[in-house]
C-alpha cells in the first residue's frame, strides 16, 4: 500500500475501513485543505472513499440526528452530498477509537471545485446552487440541532477574545449564557495567551470595529435553516452547475443573509499580490514572512453575479430590506473571521490548523484589510 505522510496513521485507517467495507485498502493519502477536520482519500477495491477524523468537540449524536433529518430532503431535491457509510456490524456511522477520536467514511463525490477568479457564469451558478439548497432545507421534517451553536455568534467570539487578552472592559452587548447554553457549546475558552505574539495594530482595529458590527448584528433576526459554511470550497460543479454540497455538519438555524454573505466573501474577491502586511513588531513580521503576503479585494461584477444567480431562484427567502444589508453582512463575516484567526494566533489552544508558520496571523490581517474603515 502506498503511504504518503502517514507513518503513524495509515494502519489505523486501514483497520478503520474494515468496519465499513470488505474491500482491500490499496492507498491512503491526505486530502483537501480544510481547517477543522482531518481528511484522507482512501482507495479500496477500486473505489474511492473519504475517511475523516472529526474535530474533537463535535457532538456525534447531533451530527447523526441532523444527517437523518436532511438526507431525504436533499436527495428528493436532486442535491448530492456526502452519504455516510454505515458500519457493517451495527449500522452506526461513527467509529470511536481508544483515544476518543471519532471517524466516519463516505464515498468520494465526483465533480470539480471552481477556482478563483470565477467567471460571471460560475458566480451565477454559485448563487443559484445556494438558493436551491436553501429552498430544500426549509422543507426539513423537524428542527436541526446546532453542532456549532456559536457559529457566526459575534458576541461569543468577542467575549472569547477579550477573556483571552484579559480585558475587563466588556461590552454590555454580550449576553449572559445559561448553563444549558454553555453545555451546548462544550468548548473551554483559551486559558493562556501567547503575549509575545500579540499585534497592537490588529487589536486596535478589533476594538475600533467591534461596536459597529455588534450593532449591525442586532438588525438581523429572521431565522431559517442554512448551510452555515457556504463557501466555494464546499461546492462541487458538474457541467457548469453546482450539483453537490460538502461539509453539511454546520446545517443549523441561522441567517440566510449571512450564508449568502459568506459565499460572496469566499468567491467574490480577487487576489492582489505582494501588498505586504501592515507594520508591526519585529516578531510579527518574522511570523508573516513565511506566509504569502497577498491581500484581497471584492470584485463587484462577481459579487453582483452571485446575488443575481441567487435571486433568479425566486424563492422569496430574502426580503428587499435584507438584500440592502448584504454589503455590511459581508464585512461582518470578514470581521468575524479576522477576529477568530487572530484569537487563534495568540492562543495556546488552537482551532484552525496552520499549513505554514504565520498562516493564522496572515489570514486575520487579510480579512481585516477587506473591511472598509
C-alpha positions as CSV (number, residue, x, y, z in Angstrom):
1,X,0.0,0.0,0.0
2,X,1.3,3.5,-0.8
3,X,1.8,5.6,2.3
4,X,2.1,9.4,1.9
5,X,3.0,11.2,5.1
6,X,1.0,8.8,7.2
7,X,3.6,7.0,9.2
8,X,1.5,6.7,12.4
9,X,-1.9,6.8,10.8
10,X,-2.1,4.6,7.7
11,X,-2.5,1.3,9.7
12,X,-5.2,2.9,11.8
13,X,-7.1,4.0,8.7
14,X,-6.8,0.5,7.2
15,X,-8.3,-1.1,10.3
16,X,-11.0,1.6,10.4
17,X,-12.0,0.9,6.9
18,X,-12.6,-2.8,7.7
19,X,-15.6,-1.7,9.7
20,X,-17.2,-0.3,6.6
21,X,-16.1,-2.4,3.6
22,X,-14.6,-5.8,2.9
23,X,-12.5,-4.4,0.0
24,X,-8.8,-4.3,0.5
25,X,-7.4,-0.8,1.1
26,X,-4.6,-0.1,-1.5
27,X,-3.9,3.6,-1.0
28,X,-4.3,6.2,1.7
29,X,-3.3,9.9,1.3
30,X,-4.1,13.2,2.9
31,X,-6.9,15.1,1.1
32,X,-8.2,18.7,0.9
33,X,-7.3,21.9,2.6
34,X,-9.9,22.0,5.4
35,X,-9.0,23.8,8.6
36,X,-11.1,21.7,11.0
37,X,-11.5,18.0,10.3
38,X,-8.5,15.9,9.2
39,X,-9.4,14.2,5.9
40,X,-7.9,11.3,3.9
41,X,-8.6,9.9,0.4
42,X,-8.8,6.1,0.6
43,X,-8.8,3.7,-2.4
44,X,-10.3,0.2,-1.6
45,X,-11.5,-2.3,-4.2
46,X,-11.1,0.2,-7.0
47,X,-13.5,2.6,-5.3
48,X,-12.5,5.9,-3.6
49,X,-13.7,7.0,-0.2
50,X,-13.3,10.0,2.1
51,X,-12.2,9.0,5.6
52,X,-12.5,11.8,8.1
53,X,-11.4,12.3,11.7
54,X,-13.8,14.7,13.3
55,X,-12.9,17.8,15.3
56,X,-12.9,16.7,18.9
57,X,-15.7,19.0,20.1
58,X,-18.2,17.8,17.5
59,X,-21.3,16.1,19.0
60,X,-21.8,12.9,17.0
61,X,-25.3,12.5,18.4
62,X,-26.3,15.8,16.9
63,X,-24.4,15.1,13.7
64,X,-26.4,11.9,13.2
65,X,-29.7,13.4,14.0
66,X,-29.2,16.3,11.6
67,X,-27.9,13.9,8.9
68,X,-31.0,11.8,9.1
69,X,-33.1,15.0,9.0
70,X,-31.7,16.5,5.8
71,X,-30.7,13.4,3.8
72,X,-34.0,12.5,2.2
73,X,-34.9,16.2,1.6
74,X,-31.7,16.9,-0.3
75,X,-32.0,13.6,-2.2
76,X,-35.5,14.5,-3.3
77,X,-34.3,17.9,-4.4
78,X,-31.5,16.3,-6.6
79,X,-28.7,17.8,-4.5
80,X,-25.7,15.5,-3.9
81,X,-23.9,15.4,-0.6
82,X,-21.7,13.0,1.4
83,X,-23.7,9.8,2.1
84,X,-22.1,8.4,5.2
85,X,-21.4,4.6,5.1
86,X,-22.9,2.6,8.0
87,X,-20.7,0.2,9.8
88,X,-21.1,-3.4,8.7
89,X,-21.8,-4.9,12.1
90,X,-24.2,-2.4,13.7
91,X,-25.3,0.2,11.2
92,X,-23.8,3.1,13.1
93,X,-22.0,5.8,11.2
94,X,-19.1,6.7,13.5
95,X,-16.2,4.7,14.8
96,X,-14.7,5.8,18.1
97,X,-11.0,5.0,18.7
98,X,-9.4,4.2,22.1
99,X,-8.1,7.8,22.3
100,X,-11.7,9.1,21.8
101,X,-11.3,10.2,18.2
102,X,-14.4,9.9,16.1
103,X,-14.1,8.8,12.4
104,X,-16.6,8.4,9.5
105,X,-16.3,7.3,5.9
106,X,-18.3,8.2,2.8
107,X,-17.9,7.5,-1.0
108,X,-15.9,10.2,-2.8
109,X,-18.1,12.6,-4.6
110,X,-17.3,13.3,-8.2
111,X,-17.3,16.9,-9.5
112,X,-14.9,19.8,-9.5
113,X,-14.3,22.8,-7.3
114,X,-14.4,26.1,-9.2
115,X,-11.2,28.1,-8.8
116,X,-10.7,31.8,-8.2
117,X,-11.1,34.1,-10.0
118,X,-14.6,32.9,-11.0
119,X,-16.2,33.8,-14.3
120,X,-19.5,35.6,-14.0
121,X,-21.2,32.4,-15.3
122,X,-19.6,30.4,-12.5
123,X,-20.6,33.1,-10.0
124,X,-24.2,33.0,-11.1
125,X,-24.2,29.2,-10.8
126,X,-22.9,29.5,-7.2
127,X,-25.8,31.8,-6.4
128,X,-28.4,29.5,-8.0
129,X,-26.9,26.5,-6.3
130,X,-27.1,28.1,-2.8
131,X,-30.6,29.2,-3.5
132,X,-31.6,25.7,-4.4
133,X,-30.0,24.3,-1.2
134,X,-31.7,27.0,1.0
135,X,-35.1,26.2,-0.5
136,X,-34.7,22.4,0.1
137,X,-33.5,23.0,3.7
138,X,-36.7,24.8,4.5
139,X,-38.6,21.5,4.0
140,X,-36.9,19.6,6.8
141,X,-39.3,17.4,8.7
142,X,-38.0,18.6,12.1
143,X,-35.7,21.2,13.6
144,X,-32.0,20.6,13.4
145,X,-29.7,20.8,16.5
146,X,-26.7,23.1,16.0
147,X,-23.4,21.2,16.2
148,X,-21.6,24.6,16.5
149,X,-24.1,26.8,18.4
150,X,-21.6,29.7,18.4
151,X,-21.2,29.8,14.6
152,X,-21.5,33.4,13.4
153,X,-22.1,34.4,17.0
154,X,-20.1,37.6,17.1
155,X,-20.7,38.4,20.8
156,X,-19.4,34.9,21.7
157,X,-16.2,35.4,19.6
158,X,-15.6,38.9,21.1
159,X,-16.1,37.6,24.6
160,X,-13.7,34.7,24.0
161,X,-11.1,37.1,22.6
162,X,-11.4,39.6,25.5
163,X,-11.2,36.8,28.0
164,X,-8.0,35.7,26.3
165,X,-6.3,39.0,26.4
166,X,-7.6,39.7,30.0
167,X,-9.8,42.6,29.1
168,X,-12.1,43.9,31.8
169,X,-13.8,46.4,29.5
170,X,-16.6,44.1,28.4
171,X,-19.3,45.4,26.1
172,X,-22.7,45.3,27.7
173,X,-23.9,43.9,24.4
174,X,-22.5,40.5,25.5
175,X,-25.4,38.3,26.7
176,X,-25.2,36.1,29.7
177,X,-25.3,32.5,28.8
178,X,-27.3,29.9,30.7
179,X,-25.8,26.7,31.9
180,X,-27.6,24.8,29.2
181,X,-26.1,27.1,26.5
182,X,-22.7,26.6,28.0
183,X,-23.1,22.9,27.9
184,X,-24.2,23.1,24.3
185,X,-21.1,24.9,23.3
186,X,-18.9,22.4,25.1
187,X,-15.8,24.5,24.5
188,X,-13.2,25.6,27.0
189,X,-12.2,29.2,26.3
190,X,-8.4,29.6,25.7
191,X,-6.8,30.0,29.1
192,X,-3.4,31.2,28.1
193,X,-2.4,34.0,25.8
194,X,0.9,34.0,23.8
195,X,1.8,37.6,24.8
196,X,4.8,37.8,22.6
197,X,2.7,37.2,19.5
198,X,0.1,39.9,20.2
199,X,-0.3,42.6,17.5
200,X,-1.2,46.1,18.8
201,X,-2.4,47.3,15.4
202,X,-4.7,44.3,15.0
203,X,-6.1,44.7,18.5
204,X,-6.7,48.4,17.9
205,X,-8.7,47.5,14.7
206,X,-10.8,44.9,16.6
207,X,-11.8,47.4,19.3
208,X,-12.5,50.1,16.7
209,X,-14.8,47.9,14.7
210,X,-16.4,45.7,17.3
211,X,-19.3,48.0,18.2
212,X,-20.1,48.7,14.6
213,X,-20.6,45.0,13.9
214,X,-22.3,44.2,17.2
215,X,-24.9,46.9,16.3
216,X,-25.3,45.6,12.8
217,X,-25.8,42.0,14.1
218,X,-28.8,43.3,16.1
219,X,-30.5,44.3,12.8
220,X,-30.8,40.7,11.6
221,X,-33.1,38.4,13.4
222,X,-35.2,36.4,10.9
223,X,-34.0,32.7,11.1
224,X,-34.1,29.9,8.6
225,X,-32.2,26.7,8.0
226,X,-28.8,27.4,6.4
227,X,-25.7,25.5,5.4
228,X,-23.7,27.5,7.9
229,X,-20.4,27.4,6.0
230,X,-21.5,28.2,2.4
231,X,-18.1,28.9,0.9
232,X,-16.8,28.0,-2.5
233,X,-14.7,25.0,-1.2
234,X,-17.9,23.3,-0.1
235,X,-19.5,23.3,-3.6
236,X,-18.9,20.8,-6.4
237,X,-19.6,21.6,-10.0
238,X,-20.6,19.4,-13.0
239,X,-21.3,20.8,-16.4
240,X,-21.2,24.4,-15.1
241,X,-23.8,23.8,-12.4
242,X,-23.4,23.4,-8.6
243,X,-24.6,19.8,-8.1
244,X,-23.2,18.9,-4.7
245,X,-22.5,20.5,-1.3
246,X,-19.9,19.3,1.2
247,X,-19.4,19.7,5.0
248,X,-23.0,19.8,6.0
249,X,-22.0,19.4,9.6
250,X,-22.9,23.1,10.1
251,X,-26.5,22.9,8.9
252,X,-28.5,24.8,11.5
253,X,-31.0,27.6,12.1
254,X,-29.3,30.9,11.2
255,X,-29.5,33.9,8.9
256,X,-30.0,33.3,5.1
257,X,-28.3,36.7,4.6
258,X,-25.1,35.5,6.4
259,X,-24.9,32.3,4.3
260,X,-25.1,34.4,1.1
261,X,-22.6,36.9,2.5
262,X,-20.2,34.1,3.3
263,X,-20.5,32.7,-0.2
264,X,-19.7,36.2,-1.7
265,X,-16.9,36.6,0.8
266,X,-15.3,33.4,-0.4
267,X,-15.9,33.8,-4.1
268,X,-16.4,37.5,-5.0
269,X,-12.9,38.5,-4.3
270,X,-9.7,38.8,-6.3
271,X,-6.1,38.5,-5.0
272,X,-3.8,41.5,-5.0
273,X,-0.3,40.1,-4.8
274,X,2.6,41.5,-2.9
275,X,1.0,44.2,-0.9
276,X,2.6,43.0,2.2
277,X,1.3,43.3,5.8
278,X,0.6,46.4,8.0
279,X,3.6,47.3,10.1
280,X,4.1,45.5,13.4
281,X,6.8,44.4,15.8
282,X,9.8,42.5,14.5
283,X,8.3,39.3,15.9
284,X,5.1,39.7,14.0
285,X,7.0,40.5,10.7
286,X,9.1,37.3,11.1
287,X,5.9,35.3,11.5
288,X,4.3,36.8,8.5
289,X,7.4,36.5,6.3
290,X,6.9,32.7,5.9
291,X,3.4,33.3,4.5
292,X,2.2,34.7,1.2
293,X,1.8,38.4,1.7
294,X,-1.2,38.8,-0.7
295,X,-4.3,40.8,0.0
296,X,-7.8,40.6,-1.3
297,X,-10.4,43.0,-2.6
298,X,-14.0,42.5,-3.7
299,X,-14.9,42.2,-7.3
300,X,-18.3,44.0,-7.8
301,X,-19.0,42.1,-11.0
302,X,-18.6,38.7,-9.4
303,X,-20.5,39.7,-6.2
304,X,-23.4,41.0,-8.3
305,X,-23.4,37.8,-10.4
306,X,-23.7,35.7,-7.3
307,X,-26.6,37.8,-6.0
308,X,-28.2,37.7,-9.4
309,X,-28.0,33.9,-9.5
310,X,-29.4,33.6,-6.0
311,X,-32.4,35.9,-6.7
312,X,-33.1,34.2,-10.0
313,X,-34.4,31.2,-8.0
314,X,-37.2,33.5,-6.8
315,X,-37.6,31.5,-3.5
316,X,-38.6,34.5,-1.5
317,X,-36.2,33.8,1.3
318,X,-34.7,37.3,1.3
319,X,-36.6,40.5,1.7
320,X,-35.7,43.7,-0.1
321,X,-34.5,45.1,3.2
322,X,-32.2,42.2,3.9
323,X,-30.8,42.5,0.4
324,X,-29.9,46.1,1.2
325,X,-28.0,44.9,4.2
326,X,-25.9,42.4,2.2
327,X,-22.7,44.6,1.8
328,X,-22.4,45.2,5.5
329,X,-23.2,41.5,6.2
330,X,-20.2,40.6,4.0
331,X,-18.0,43.0,6.0
332,X,-19.3,41.5,9.3
333,X,-18.3,38.0,8.1
334,X,-14.8,39.3,7.3
335,X,-14.5,40.9,10.8
336,X,-15.7,37.7,12.4
337,X,-13.1,35.7,10.6
338,X,-10.3,38.2,11.3
339,X,-11.2,38.0,15.0
340,X,-11.3,34.2,15.0
341,X,-8.0,33.8,13.2
342,X,-6.3,36.5,15.4
343,X,-7.6,34.9,18.6
344,X,-6.2,31.6,17.4
345,X,-2.9,33.1,16.5
346,X,-2.3,34.4,20.1
347,X,-3.8,31.4,21.9
348,X,-2.2,28.3,23.3
349,X,-5.3,26.4,22.3
350,X,-5.8,26.3,18.6
351,X,-8.9,25.7,16.4
352,X,-7.5,26.2,12.9
353,X,-4.7,24.2,11.5
354,X,-1.7,26.1,10.3
355,X,-0.2,24.8,7.0
356,X,2.7,27.3,7.1
357,X,4.2,29.4,10.0
358,X,2.3,32.7,10.4
359,X,-0.7,31.5,8.5
360,X,-3.3,32.4,11.2
361,X,-2.0,35.9,11.6
362,X,-1.8,36.4,7.8
363,X,-5.4,35.3,7.4
364,X,-6.5,37.7,10.2
365,X,-4.7,40.6,8.6
366,X,-6.1,39.9,5.1
367,X,-9.7,39.7,6.3
368,X,-9.3,42.9,8.3
369,X,-7.9,44.7,5.2
370,X,-11.1,43.7,3.3
371,X,-13.3,45.8,5.6
372,X,-13.9,49.5,4.6
373,X,-12.9,51.6,7.6
